Amino acid sequence: MTELKNILYKVAINAVVGNTITNVNKIEFDSRKVGQEDVFVAIRGSVSDGHDFIEKAINQGALAVICEKTPDVIVNGVTYVEVQDTQSALAIMASNYYGSPSENLKLIGVTGTNGKTTIASLLYMLFKKAGFKVGLLSTVKIMVDIEEYKATHTTPDSLMINHYLKEMNKAGVEYCFMEVSSHGIHQKRTEGLAFAGGIFTNLSHDHLDYHNTFKEYRDVKKIFFDNLPEKAFALVNKDDKNGVFMLQNTKAKQYTYGLKSYADYRGQILENSLGGLLLKLNDHEVWVKLIGTFNAYNLLAIFGTAELLGLETIETLQLLSDLHSVSGRFEYMISENKITAIVDYAHTPDALKNVLETINDIRTNNETLITIVGCGGDRDKTKRPVMGNIAAKLSNKTIFTSDNPRTENPDKIIEDIEKGVEPQHYKKTLSITDRRQAIKTACQLANKNDIILIAGKGHETYQEINGERMDFNDFEIIKKELKKLNK
């Protein structure tokens, strides 16, 4: 049990009805999970409003209610706390409830459109190899040092974030690397957290179903940097025109990285092949197992962060050379009959373009590049024709298929993608709604030395159709299909 008054420390309160000097059990924002002597936080969501469930929460035993509007009917014995913003209040309360766990480790946030998962995950690996106890909060998984937990969102809710940070405290974790999504920032899930640093990767077309305009999407990302404290560092990609914009108004110490610009952490690609990259990082040469220009940027951000967190340069370079790709991020295999299969999470136009350009840079052009791509349902529709255009233009053959259609008709999604294909590329494309069949067809079309790219789902091990999640793993399926060709 914790005293309500202590949980409300630093929350902007408008009014109180009742007594805050009372002990409460736990905090909940889902009325279905409320139990005896809990605090219920009424959040206004895009689908439902928690204020409509205040009565239900009280009937289930809530002792206190945090709301933006105090109900007309007051129940005796229940404390009502009216606040400016319940999302912000929840984040601050969650931190207070768990004893401000972010203050007891160095928490680094990674934000941007592409590269968040790779950078956070590789930083986790690098610092583990350096001998530290490390935490990770990512799209793929949550790590409390060596204990692994399943991730459900890019940025979990405030209660979950602080719960895992508290577990990290218990495990003696010194550094935690965390993906920070635009949704998470907008919904104030990261408020109340003490960040020691922030990394900006890049900004391109994504999530416009949620943010409405690119400007709104960009400005939300900037909030993260605006809120960094003086003691923190802000490390941004100077080659992205939005990088310097992120630094405006930040109180944090400012640093930059880039391949094209003069920056604090400068990189140069000396060699780029399917075997890896030879890079020059601030006058030091290093060979790494990762592939492509986009990974050169990721490695620059990792190099800069490691230096800013106090690792020695030579040790950092040695550790970089030992890193391997993250699950579903340019993950590849070469079959017995010499067909290369690549699985990548590229689900935005910019990410798809980066991956295809990387493949085209390192191949001889004697091979056929076959791309399998789709777009998610119930998400930003404006990017569909753009992705269709990029895939058809930069591949020799393209198969449009289902991604996670969710509640949308997959054929309609594919029609939207096809609209972006220019007439001269029509003959290079075909559409197969069934994703498994699309992968099978690509394998049948491929000859020795050809390359198959399966884009969009990456690390995901499911396909979501009509609200149901079914087992589906791109990498495992193409492995099986290519094996069949060897028989």
C-alpha positions in Angstrom: 0.0 0.0 0.0 1.2 3.5 -0.9 -0.1 6.9 0.3 -2.1 8.6 -2.5 -0.5 12.0 -1.6 3.0 10.6 -2.4 1.9 9.1 -5.8 0.5 12.6 -6.8 3.8 14.3 -6.2 4.5 16.8 -9.1 1.1 16.2 -10.8 -0.7 19.4 -11.9 -3.9 19.3 -9.8 -6.9 21.5 -10.3 -9.1 20.3 -7.5 -9.5 17.6 -4.8 -12.7 16.2 -3.4 -12.0 13.9 -0.5 -8.7 13.0 1.3 -5.3 12.3 -0.4 -3.8 11.1 2.9 -5.1 7.6 2.3 -3.4 4.4 1.4 -4.1 2.9 -2.0 -3.2 -0.5 -3.5 -2.2 0.0 -7.2 -2.8 2.3 -10.2 -5.0 1.2 -13.1 -6.2 3.0 -16.2 -8.2 0.0 -17.5 -11.5 -0.2 -15.5 -11.7 -3.9 -16.1 -8.5 -4.4 -14.1 -9.5 -2.3 -11.1 -9.6 -4.0 -7.7 -10.1 -3.2 -4.0 -8.5 0.1 -2.9 -7.0 0.9 -6.3 -6.6 4.3 -8.0 -8.4 4.6 -11.3 -7.0 7.1 -13.9 -9.6 8.1 -16.4 -7.9 8.5 -19.8 -9.5 10.0 -22.9 -8.6 7.6 -25.7 -9.2 7.7 -29.4 -11.8 4.8 -29.1 -13.3 5.3 -25.6 -13.2 7.7 -22.7 -12.2 6.5 -19.3 -14.5 9.0 -17.7 -17.4 6.9 -18.9 -16.1 4.0 -16.7 -15.6 5.9 -13.4 -18.8 4.5 -11.9 -17.7 0.9 -12.9 -14.3 1.4 -11.4 -15.8 2.6 -8.1 -18.2 -0.4 -8.0 -15.1 -2.7 -8.4 -13.5 -1.1 -5.4 -11.6 2.0 -6.6 -10.7 4.2 -3.6 -9.5 7.2 -5.7 -10.3 8.5 -9.2 -8.0 10.8 -11.2 -10.0 12.7 -13.8 -10.1 15.8 -16.0 -13.7 16.5 -15.0 -15.1 15.6 -11.5 -18.3 13.6 -11.9 -21.6 15.2 -10.9 -22.4 12.4 -8.5 -19.8 12.0 -5.7 -19.6 8.7 -3.8 -18.7 8.9 -0.1 -15.4 7.5 0.8 -13.9 7.9 -2.7 -11.3 10.6 -3.4 -11.6 12.5 -6.6 -8.5 14.4 -8.0 -9.2 16.6 -10.9 -6.0 17.2 -13.0 -5.1 19.2 -16.2 -4.2 16.0 -18.2 -4.8 12.5 -17.1 -2.2 11.0 -19.5 0.5 13.2 -18.1 -0.8 12.5 -14.5 -0.6 8.7 -15.1 3.0 8.9 -16.3 4.1 11.0 -13.3 2.1 8.8 -10.9 3.6 5.6 -12.4 7.1 6.9 -11.8 6.3 8.0 -8.2 4.6 4.6 -7.5 7.6 2.6 -8.5 10.1 4.9 -6.7 11.4 6.9 -9.7 13.3 4.0 -11.2 14.6 5.9 -14.2 16.8 8.0 -11.9 18.7 5.0 -10.7 20.1 4.1 -14.2 21.2 5.8 -17.4 18.2 5.8 -19.6 18.8 6.6 -23.3 15.8 7.2 -25.7 16.0 6.5 -29.4 13.4 8.2 -31.7 12.9 8.8 -35.4 11.1 7.0 -38.2 13.6 4.2 -39.0 16.5 2.6 -37.1 15.0 2.8 -33.6 14.9 -0.9 -33.0 18.3 -1.6 -34.5 20.1 1.2 -32.6 18.5 0.4 -29.2 19.0 -3.4 -29.7 22.6 -3.1 -30.8 23.5 -0.7 -28.0 22.0 -3.3 -25.6 24.3 -5.9 -27.2 27.3 -3.7 -27.2 27.1 -2.7 -23.6 26.4 -6.3 -22.6 29.6 -7.4 -24.4 31.4 -4.6 -22.5 30.5 -6.3 -19.3 27.6 -4.1 -18.0 24.2 -5.0 -16.8 21.8 -3.6 -19.4 18.1 -3.1 -20.1 16.2 -2.8 -23.4 12.7 -1.6 -24.1 12.1 -2.2 -27.8 9.5 -3.2 -30.4 11.0 -6.7 -30.6 11.4 -7.5 -26.9 12.1 -6.2 -23.4 15.3 -7.2 -21.7 16.0 -6.9 -17.9 19.7 -7.7 -18.2 19.4 -11.4 -19.3 15.7 -11.9 -18.6 13.5 -11.6 -21.7 9.9 -10.4 -21.9 7.5 -10.0 -24.8 7.0 -6.5 -26.1 3.5 -5.4 -27.1 4.0 -1.7 -28.2 7.0 0.3 -29.5 6.7 2.4 -26.4 4.8 0.5 -23.6 2.3 2.4 -21.3 3.7 4.4 -18.4 2.9 1.7 -15.8 4.6 -1.0 -17.8 7.7 1.2 -18.5 8.2 2.0 -14.8 7.4 -1.6 -13.8 10.2 -2.9 -16.0 12.6 0.0 -15.0 12.0 -1.0 -11.4 12.8 -4.6 -12.3 16.0 -3.3 -13.9 16.9 -1.5 -10.6 16.4 -4.7 -8.7 18.7 -6.5 -11.2 21.4 -3.9 -10.9 21.1 -2.6 -14.5 23.3 0.4 -15.2 22.1 1.4 -18.7 18.8 1.1 -20.4 18.1 1.7 -24.1 14.6 2.5 -25.1 12.7 3.1 -28.3 10.6 6.2 -28.1 7.7 6.3 -30.6 5.7 9.4 -31.7 2.6 7.7 -30.2 4.4 7.3 -26.9 5.5 10.9 -26.8 2.1 12.2 -27.9 0.3 10.1 -25.3 2.8 11.3 -22.7 3.9 7.8 -21.8 7.5 9.0 -21.3 6.7 11.9 -19.0 8.2 11.6 -15.5 11.2 9.6 -16.9 14.7 10.9 -16.3 16.5 10.5 -19.6 20.4 10.6 -19.6 20.4 11.0 -23.4 18.3 11.1 -26.6 19.1 9.9 -30.1 17.4 11.1 -33.3 17.7 8.9 -36.4 15.7 10.4 -39.3 12.2 11.5 -40.2 10.1 10.3 -43.2 6.6 9.4 -44.1 4.9 7.3 -41.4 2.0 7.3 -38.9 0.0 10.0 -40.8 -3.1 8.0 -40.0 -2.5 9.1 -36.4 -0.7 12.5 -36.7 -2.7 13.9 -39.7 0.3 15.9 -41.1 4.0 15.5 -41.4 4.6 18.7 -39.5 2.5 17.4 -36.5 4.5 14.1 -36.6 7.8 16.1 -36.7 6.7 18.4 -33.9 5.7 15.6 -31.6 9.2 14.0 -32.0 10.7 17.4 -31.1 8.9 17.4 -27.7 11.1 14.5 -26.6 14.2 16.7 -27.1 12.6 19.8 -25.7 12.1 17.9 -22.4 15.6 16.5 -22.1 17.4 17.9 -18.9 20.6 19.9 -19.0 22.7 16.9 -17.8 21.5 14.8 -20.7 22.9 14.6 -24.3 21.0 15.0 -27.5 22.7 13.2 -30.5 21.1 13.8 -33.9 21.6 12.8 -37.5 22.9 16.0 -39.2 22.3 14.6 -42.7 18.6 14.6 -42.0 17.2 18.2 -42.4 15.1 17.6 -39.2 18.1 16.7 -37.1 19.2 20.3 -36.3 15.5 21.2 -35.9 15.3 18.7 -33.0 18.1 20.5 -31.2 16.3 23.9 -31.2 15.2 24.7 -27.6 16.7 21.5 -26.0 18.6 22.2 -22.8 20.7 19.0 -23.3 24.3 19.0 -24.5 24.1 18.9 -28.3 26.0 16.4 -30.6 25.7 15.4 -34.2 26.6 12.5 -36.5 26.6 12.1 -40.3 28.1 10.6 -43.4 27.7 13.7 -45.6 28.0 16.6 -43.1 30.7 17.8 -40.9 29.6 16.4 -37.5 31.0 15.4 -34.1 30.8 11.8 -35.2 31.7 11.5 -38.8 31.5 8.3 -40.9 32.6 7.2 -44.4 31.8 4.0 -46.2 35.0 2.5 -47.6 33.5 -0.9 -48.6 29.9 -2.2 -48.8 29.2 -5.9 -49.6 26.9 -8.8 -48.6 29.7 -9.7 -46.2 29.5 -6.4 -44.3 30.8 -2.8 -44.2 34.2 -1.3 -43.9 33.7 2.1 -42.2 35.8 5.0 -41.2 34.5 6.4 -38.0 36.3 9.6 -36.8 39.5 8.5 -38.5 39.3 4.9 -37.2 38.7 2.1 -39.7 36.4 -0.8 -38.6 34.9 -3.8 -40.3 31.3 -4.7 -39.3 29.0 -7.5 -40.1 26.0 -5.2 -40.9 25.2 -4.2 -44.4 24.1 -0.9 -46.2 24.2 2.8 -45.8 21.2 2.9 -43.4 23.3 0.6 -41.1 26.3 2.9 -41.4 24.1 5.6 -39.9 22.9 3.3 -37.2 26.4 2.3 -36.3 27.5 6.0 -36.2 24.7 6.7 -33.7 25.8 3.7 -31.6 29.5 4.8 -31.8 28.6 8.3 -30.7 26.4 7.1 -27.9 29.0 4.7 -26.6 31.6 7.5 -26.5 29.2 9.9 -24.8 28.5 7.3 -22.2 32.2 6.9 -21.4 33.4 3.8 -23.3 37.0 4.0 -24.7 37.2 4.4 -28.5 39.2 1.3 -29.2 37.0 -0.9 -27.0 33.9 0.5 -28.8 35.3 -0.2 -32.3 36.2 -3.8 -31.2 32.7 -4.3 -29.9 31.1 -2.8 -33.0 32.9 -5.3 -35.2 31.4 -8.1 -33.2 27.7 -7.0 -33.6 25.2 -8.9 -35.8 21.9 -7.8 -37.3 18.8 -7.6 -35.2 16.0 -10.1 -35.9 13.9 -9.1 -39.0 16.3 -6.2 -39.8 18.1 -7.1 -43.1 18.2 -10.7 -41.9 19.4 -12.9 -44.7 20.2 -16.4 -45.7 21.7 -18.0 -48.8 20.1 -21.3 -49.9 22.0 -24.3 -51.2 21.1 -23.3 -54.8 22.6 -19.9 -54.1 19.3 -17.9 -53.8 19.7 -15.0 -51.3 16.6 -14.4 -49.1 16.4 -11.1 -47.2 13.7 -10.4 -44.6 13.3 -6.7 -43.4 10.8 -4.8 -41.4 10.8 -2.0 -44.0 7.1 -0.8 -43.7 7.6 2.9 -44.7 8.4 4.3 -48.1 11.8 5.6 -46.9 12.8 2.3 -45.2 11.8 0.3 -48.3 13.8 2.6 -50.5 16.8 2.3 -48.2 16.7 -1.5 -48.3 16.2 -1.7 -52.0 19.0 0.8 -52.7 21.3 -1.1 -50.4 20.6 -4.4 -52.3 21.1 -2.6 -55.6 24.4 -1.1 -54.4 25.9 -4.5 -53.5 24.7 -6.7 -56.3 26.3 -7.2 -59.7 23.0 -6.7 -61.6 23.4 -10.2 -63.2 20.8 -11.4 -60.7 17.1 -10.8 -60.6 15.8 -8.9 -57.5 12.3 -10.1 -56.6 10.5 -8.0 -53.9 7.5 -9.1 -51.9 5.7 -6.2 -50.2 2.3 -5.3 -48.7 0.9 -2.6 -46.4 -0.9 -2.9 -43.1 -4.6 -2.4 -42.8 -6.3 0.3 -40.6 -3.1 2.4 -41.0 -1.9 5.3 -43.1 -3.4 4.8 -46.6 -1.4 7.6 -48.2 1.9 5.6 -48.1 0.5 2.6 -50.1 0.9 3.9 -53.7 4.3 5.5 -52.7 5.5 2.0 -51.6 4.1 0.4 -54.7 6.0 2.9 -56.8 9.3 2.4 -55.0 9.1 -1.4 -55.0 8.3 -1.6 -58.8 10.9 1.0 -59.8 13.8 -0.5 -57.8 13.1 -4.2 -58.3 13.3 -6.5 -61.4 10.0 -8.2 -60.3 7.6 -7.2 -57.6 4.8 -9.3 -55.9 2.2 -7.2 -54.0 0.6 -9.2 -51.2 -1.0 -8.9 -47.7 0.9 -7.6 -44.7 -1.4 -7.4 -41.6 -4.8 -6.5 -43.2 -6.4 -6.3 -39.8 -10.1 -5.4 -40.4 -9.6 -4.1 -44.0 -10.1 -6.1 -47.2 -6.6 -7.2 -48.3 -7.5 -6.9 -52.0 -8.5 -3.2 -51.5 -5.1 -2.6 -49.8 -3.3 -4.1 -52.8 -5.4 -2.0 -55.2 -4.2 1.1 -53.3 -0.5 -0.1 -53.6 -0.9 -0.8 -57.3 -2.1 2.8 -58.0 1.5 4.0 -57.5 3.1 1.8 -60.2 4.1 3.7 -63.2 3.0 2.3 -66.6 6.5 1.3 -67.7 6.7 -1.0 -64.6 3.3 -2.8 -65.0 4.8 -5.9 -66.6 7.2 -6.3 -63.7 4.5 -6.7 -61.0 1.9 -9.2 -60.0 -0.5 -9.4 -57.0 -1.0 -12.5 -54.8 -3.2 -11.8 -51.8 -2.1 -14.9 -49.8 1.3 -14.0 -48.4 2.4 -17.6 -48.1 1.6 -18.2 -51.7 3.4 -15.0 -52.7 6.6 -16.2 -51.0 6.2 -19.6 -52.6 5.8 -18.0 -56.1 8.9 -15.8 -55.6 10.9 -18.9 -54.8 9.6 -20.6 -57.9 10.5 -17.6 -60.0 14.0 -17.3 -58.6 17.1 -18.8 -60.2 20.6 -19.3 -59.0 22.2 -16.1 -57.5 18.8 -14.2 -57.5 17.8 -12.2 -54.5 14.3 -12.2 -52.8 13.4 -9.4 -50.5 10.4 -9.9 -48.2 9.6 -6.5 -46.7 7.2 -5.2 -44.1 6.9 -7.6 -41.3 10.4 -8.4 -40.3 10.6 -9.8 -36.8 6.8 -10.4 -36.5 5.8 -14.0 -36.0 2.1 -13.5 -36.8 -0.3 -12.2 -39.4 -3.3 -10.3 -38.3 -6.5 -10.8 -40.3 -10.0 -9.8 -39.2 -8.8 -9.2 -35.6 -7.2 -12.6 -35.4 -3.5 -13.3 -35.1 -2.2 -16.4 -36.8 1.3 -17.8 -36.7 3.3 -16.4 -39.6 7.1 -16.0 -39.8 8.5 -14.7 -43.1 12.0 -16.0 -42.4 10.9 -19.6 -41.5 8.5 -19.8 -44.5 11.0 -18.8 -47.1 13.6 -21.1 -45.5 11.2 -24.0 -46.0 10.2 -23.0 -49.5 13.8 -22.7 -50.7 14.6 -26.1 -49.1 11.9 -27.6 -51.2 13.6 -26.3 -54.4 16.8 -28.3 -53.4 15.0 -31.6 -53.3 
